Amino acid sequence: MKTPKLFIFAALAVLFAACNSNNPSEIREFVPQVQLDEESADCLRVIFSYEQNNKLREFANFQPIVVRSEEELQSLCPEYLTAPKLDFANQCLIFVPIETSSISDEWIDMQLYRIDKKRNFNAVINMFKCRECYTAIGHFYPFGLFDISPKEVSNVSHEIKYINN
């Protein structure tokens, strides 16, 4: 009887050790955002505003979008707006279409993390979750300009972290 118990204990110990081991291919490196001048930041806020830009409504798959060039950014702009000049050789613009259950929710910021040694990243969107607010479907397009070349980015996943307001 002691042998099966010992075997189960040893198997559980090995399993626990394997789950807690540090995998050298998994990292979580913060990628800083680029500080924009006020005019460029205002322009991007208009581009990524549901109320002011009908072109964004075609992005209904709710997956992060990587904008890799001035031409791509201009294609997202409303007809009356010219995209700001950004350094797409060294900077990457990412936005994430989000649908929420309240138009009173508000996104605070977006952070980007490299999650492995390949070209995979995770965007973390921090949002205020309104508790006693008007419930209607809300659409948000959190965005960030990050200090990393678009060539280094192949896949971006995302997660939303709600903060109760």
C-alpha positions in Angstrom: 0.0 0.0 0.0 2.9 2.4 0.7 4.2 2.1 -2.9 1.1 3.5 -4.7 0.9 6.4 -2.2 4.6 7.1 -2.6 4.2 6.9 -6.4 1.2 9.4 -6.4 3.1 11.7 -4.1 6.2 11.6 -6.3 4.0 12.2 -9.5 2.3 15.2 -7.9 5.7 16.7 -6.8 7.1 16.4 -10.3 3.9 17.9 -11.8 4.0 20.8 -9.3 7.7 21.4 -10.0 7.1 21.4 -13.8 4.2 23.9 -13.5 6.3 26.2 -11.4 9.5 26.1 -13.4 10.6 29.2 -15.2 10.4 28.7 -18.9 13.2 30.7 -20.4 11.2 31.3 -23.6 8.4 33.1 -21.6 9.1 36.7 -20.7 7.0 39.7 -19.9 8.9 42.7 -21.0 7.1 46.1 -20.8 7.2 48.2 -24.1 7.0 51.9 -23.4 4.5 54.2 -25.1 5.8 57.1 -27.2 4.9 60.5 -25.8 3.1 62.4 -28.6 2.8 66.1 -29.0 -0.6 67.5 -28.2 -1.7 68.0 -31.8 -0.8 64.4 -32.8 -2.5 63.0 -29.7 -5.7 65.0 -30.4 -5.7 63.8 -34.0 -5.3 60.1 -32.9 -8.1 60.6 -30.4 -10.4 61.8 -33.3 -9.3 58.9 -35.5 -10.1 56.3 -32.8 -13.4 57.8 -31.7 -16.5 55.8 -32.5 -18.7 58.9 -32.7 -16.4 60.8 -35.1 -15.2 58.0 -37.4 -17.5 55.6 -39.2 -14.6 53.7 -40.8 -13.8 52.0 -37.5 -17.1 50.2 -37.4 -15.9 47.7 -39.9 -13.5 46.3 -37.3 -16.0 44.1 -35.5 -13.7 41.1 -34.8 -12.4 42.7 -31.6 -8.8 41.6 -32.3 -5.9 44.0 -31.9 -4.9 45.8 -35.1 -1.3 46.7 -35.8 -0.9 49.9 -38.0 2.4 49.6 -39.7 2.6 52.6 -42.1 1.4 56.2 -42.7 -0.8 54.8 -45.6 -2.5 52.4 -43.2 -3.1 55.1 -40.7 -4.5 57.5 -43.3 -6.9 54.8 -44.5 -8.4 54.8 -41.1 -8.9 58.6 -41.0 -12.2 60.3 -41.6 -12.3 62.0 -44.9 -11.8 65.5 -43.4 -8.6 64.6 -41.4 -5.0 64.1 -42.3 -3.1 61.6 -40.2 -0.3 62.8 -38.1 3.3 62.1 -39.2 4.6 59.2 -37.1 7.9 57.3 -37.2 6.7 53.9 -38.4 10.3 52.7 -38.9 10.8 52.7 -35.1 7.3 52.9 -33.7 4.2 50.7 -33.8 0.6 51.9 -33.5 -1.8 49.4 -32.0 -5.6 49.7 -31.4 -8.1 47.2 -30.1 -11.8 47.4 -31.0 -13.8 46.7 -27.8 -17.5 46.4 -27.2 -18.8 47.0 -23.7 -22.2 46.7 -22.0 -22.3 50.4 -21.1 -21.6 53.6 -23.0 -20.5 55.0 -19.6 -17.4 52.8 -19.4 -14.2 54.6 -20.1 -10.7 53.3 -21.1 -7.9 54.7 -19.1 -4.8 53.4 -20.9 -3.2 50.6 -22.8 0.1 48.8 -21.9 2.0 46.5 -24.2 4.1 43.6 -23.1 6.4 41.3 -25.1 5.4 37.8 -23.9 8.1 35.7 -25.5 11.3 35.8 -27.5 9.4 35.6 -30.7 7.3 38.5 -32.0 4.2 37.9 -29.7 2.8 40.7 -27.5 -0.1 41.2 -25.1 -2.0 44.5 -24.9 -3.5 45.2 -21.5 -6.4 47.7 -21.6 -7.4 49.3 -18.3 -11.0 50.5 -18.2 -13.3 52.1 -15.6 -16.4 49.9 -15.3 -19.4 52.1 -14.4 -21.7 50.3 -11.9 -24.9 52.3 -12.0 -24.9 53.7 -15.5 -27.0 53.7 -18.5 -26.7 50.3 -20.2 -26.3 50.5 -23.9 -23.7 48.9 -26.1 -20.5 51.0 -26.1 -17.7 50.9 -28.6 -14.1 51.8 -27.7 -10.9 51.8 -29.7 -8.1 52.0 -27.2 -4.8 52.8 -28.9 -1.2 53.3 -28.2 2.0 54.3 -30.1 4.8 52.1 -28.8 8.5 52.3 -29.0 9.1 49.2 -31.1 9.5 48.6 -34.8 6.4 47.2 -36.5 8.7 44.6 -38.0 9.2 43.1 -34.5 5.5 42.6 -34.0 3.6 39.6 -35.6 0.9 38.7 -33.1 -0.9 40.8 -30.5 -3.4 39.3 -28.0 -5.3 41.5 -25.5 -6.9 41.5 -22.1 -9.2 44.0 -20.5 -8.8 44.9 -16.8 -11.8 46.6 -15.3 -11.6 49.0 -12.4 -14.9 49.7 -10.6 -15.7 53.4 -10.7 
